[in-house]
Amino acid sequence: MNVLRSSPSGQAASGISLVEVLIAMAIGSLVLAAVSSLTMYGAKATTAMVNYTDLDSKSRYALDVISREIRQANSVLSFQTNLPVKTLTVTNASDATAITFTYDSNARTVVMSKTGQADLTALTECDRWDFSLYQRTPYVTATNISYYPATNTAGVLTVSLCKLINLSWKCSRNIFAQKVNTESVQAAQIVLRTKQ
């Protein structure tokens, strides 16, 4: 159906048909859908990259703080590995302090408590935090260097034998209400340098 209009000069002018209007609206809708889809994808990718960078930065900070305290420690005092709370306590005899690292799986935090200082939240948004205690003597194979667990002859973990602590953790955040952005696992082997 064509709509005819008359011009001031009295000649008939042709208009646009209903089919042409519908086709134009369909093409416009497809273009808008494509643009909005690309915009959402770009926003999600940018947010994921920013979150990953921020989580990595916070993990590096936590690693610096935790490894400094463990390297200066003289010995491990105690540990607890049962969730929902894991703890690792070391002591620094030269400045008479005890340092406790507490992982709360419900709060998803790792908090450092040091004698005479305010608590410091070293990690947030932490999904997993693990540690293992090892002796100072490594054993070497053709492809690997490993350490003996800090166990006594009966196979019981003994803090007095610990010279090396292996730490690992994983943090994540939600993006647009979905847990899709997870940083890689951070891991470190830290030697108690002042332990005799």
C-alpha positions in Angstrom: 0.0 0.0 0.0 1.5 3.3 -1.0 0.6 6.6 0.5 0.3 9.3 -2.1 0.7 12.9 -1.1 0.0 15.8 -3.3 2.6 18.5 -3.6 1.7 22.2 -3.7 2.1 22.1 -7.4 -0.6 19.6 -7.7 1.5 16.6 -8.7 1.3 13.3 -6.8 4.4 12.4 -4.7 5.2 8.8 -3.9 5.7 7.8 -0.2 7.2 4.9 1.6 5.4 1.6 1.9 4.6 -0.2 5.1 6.9 -3.0 4.0 9.8 -0.6 3.6 9.2 0.8 7.1 9.2 -2.7 8.6 12.4 -3.7 6.8 14.1 -0.5 8.0 13.0 -1.1 11.6 14.3 -4.7 11.4 17.7 -3.6 10.1 17.9 -0.9 12.7 17.0 -3.3 15.4 19.7 -5.7 14.3 22.3 -3.0 14.2 21.3 -1.8 17.7 21.4 -5.4 19.0 24.9 -5.9 17.6 26.2 -2.6 19.0 24.8 -3.3 22.5 26.2 -6.9 22.4 29.6 -5.6 21.5 29.4 -2.9 24.2 28.5 -5.5 26.9 31.2 -7.9 25.8 33.8 -5.0 25.9 32.6 -3.9 29.3 32.8 -7.5 30.7 36.3 -8.0 29.2 37.6 -4.7 30.5 36.1 -5.4 34.0 37.7 -8.9 34.0 41.1 -7.5 33.1 40.9 -4.7 35.7 39.8 -7.3 38.4 42.5 -9.7 37.5 45.1 -6.9 37.7 43.8 -5.7 41.0 43.7 -9.3 42.5 47.2 -9.9 41.3 48.5 -6.7 42.8 46.9 -7.5 46.1 48.3 -11.0 46.0 51.8 -9.7 45.4 51.4 -7.3 48.4 50.2 -10.2 50.6 53.2 -12.3 49.4 55.6 -9.5 50.3 54.2 -9.0 53.8 53.8 -12.7 54.6 57.1 -13.8 53.2 59.0 -11.0 55.1 57.6 -12.1 58.4 58.2 -15.8 57.8 61.8 -15.3 56.6 62.6 -13.3 59.8 60.9 -16.0 62.0 63.0 -18.3 64.2 60.5 -21.1 64.3 56.9 -22.3 63.8 55.0 -22.3 67.1 51.7 -23.9 66.0 49.3 -24.5 63.1 45.7 -25.6 62.6 44.5 -26.8 59.2 40.8 -27.6 59.8 38.3 -25.4 58.1 36.5 -23.0 58.5 39.6 -21.4 60.1 43.3 -22.3 59.4 46.1 -20.7 61.4 49.9 -20.6 61.2 51.9 -19.1 64.1 55.6 -18.3 63.9 57.8 -16.5 66.3 60.6 -13.9 65.9 62.8 -14.2 69.0 65.0 -11.2 68.1 62.1 -8.8 68.6 60.1 -11.0 70.9 57.0 -11.2 68.7 54.6 -13.9 67.6 52.9 -13.6 64.2 49.7 -15.5 63.4 48.3 -15.8 60.0 44.5 -16.7 60.1 42.5 -17.8 57.1 38.8 -17.6 57.6 37.0 -19.4 54.7 33.7 -17.8 55.5 35.0 -14.3 55.5 37.4 -15.2 52.7 40.3 -13.3 54.3 43.8 -13.9 55.6 44.6 -11.7 58.6 48.1 -11.2 60.1 48.2 -10.6 63.8 51.6 -9.6 65.2 52.4 -8.9 68.9 52.1 -5.3 69.7 50.6 -4.3 66.3 47.1 -3.9 64.9 45.8 -6.7 62.8 46.5 -6.5 59.1 44.2 -8.0 56.5 46.7 -9.3 54.0 44.3 -11.0 51.6 40.6 -10.5 50.8 38.3 -12.5 48.4 40.4 -15.5 49.1 38.8 -18.8 48.1 41.6 -21.1 49.2 44.7 -20.7 51.4 47.0 -23.7 52.1 50.4 -24.2 53.7 52.7 -27.2 54.1 55.7 -27.5 56.5 59.0 -29.0 55.3 62.4 -29.8 56.7 65.6 -28.1 55.5 67.0 -31.0 53.6 66.0 -31.4 50.0 66.0 -34.6 48.0 66.9 -34.3 44.3 65.6 -36.5 41.5 66.6 -36.2 37.8 63.7 -33.8 37.2 62.8 -32.2 40.5 64.0 -30.8 43.8 61.6 -31.7 46.7 61.7 -31.3 50.4 60.9 -33.8 53.2 57.8 -33.0 55.2 58.5 -31.8 58.8 57.6 -35.1 60.4 59.3 -37.1 63.1 60.2 -40.8 62.8 56.6 -41.7 63.7 55.3 -39.7 60.7 53.8 -36.9 62.9 54.1 -33.4 61.7 56.5 -31.6 64.2 56.8 -27.8 64.1 60.3 -27.9 65.6 61.6 -29.6 62.4 60.1 -27.0 60.1 62.6 -24.9 58.1 60.5 -24.2 54.9 56.9 -23.3 54.5 55.1 -23.8 51.2 52.1 -21.3 50.8 49.5 -21.3 48.1 46.2 -19.4 47.7 43.6 -18.5 45.1 41.4 -15.4 45.0 38.4 -14.5 42.9 35.7 -11.9 42.3 32.2 -11.8 40.8 31.5 -10.0 37.6 27.9 -9.1 36.8 26.8 -11.5 39.6 28.8 -14.5 38.2 32.1 -15.9 39.5 33.8 -15.8 36.2 37.0 -13.9 37.0 39.6 -16.0 39.0 43.2 -15.3 39.2 45.7 -18.0 38.9 47.0 -19.8 42.0 49.7 -17.9 43.9 52.4 -20.1 45.4 55.7 -19.6 47.3 58.2 -21.6 49.2 59.6 -19.5 52.1 62.6 -20.4 54.2 62.9 -19.4 57.9 66.3 -17.8 57.5 67.0 -17.3 61.1 66.1 -20.8 62.2 69.1 -22.7 63.4 
